[in-house]
Amino acid sequence: MTCRELADLLHDLVADELAVEHRGRAEFHLGQCPACGALVHSYRIVVEVARRLPRPAPPPALLARLAQLPSSVANLAPGERGP
């Protein structure tokens, strides 16, 4: 695995969602490449800090628009709403 390939898989690796066929190669590469090890470590820190940030409230204008939706539309699943 190259550094570029590992970078392309970074999100899945840190989210622990990396496909089995890539995990062994990624772990081997990380054991051999200090730069990629540092990248993964930094990315994990960024994800952890981001998770701790307060979630902003939706803008009042958005809430007002959502309140105006007919209940038949508001209760649809995201894929059923159309474009």
Residue, then its C-alpha position, 0 to 999 in steps of 0.5 A: m500500500t502506498c501513502r496515497e492509497l492509505a490517505d484515500l482510505l483514511h476516513d474508513l480506517v479511523a471510523d473502523e469501517l475499512a474493508v477487511e481486504h484493505r485492513g491488513r495492508a493498511e496496518f502493515h503500511l502504518g507499521q512501516c511508515p512513520a509519516c502515515g502513522a502520524l497522519v492517522h494519529s492527527y486525524r483521530i485527534v481531529v475527529e475526537v475534537a470535532r465530536r466534542l464541539p457543540r452542535p449549532a441550532p438550526p437557523p430560525a428561517l429553516l425551522a420556519r420553512l420546515a414548520q410550513l411543510p405539509s405533514s404528508v411531506a414532513n413524514l417521508a423518509p429522505g429518499e422518498r422526498g424527491p429531488 
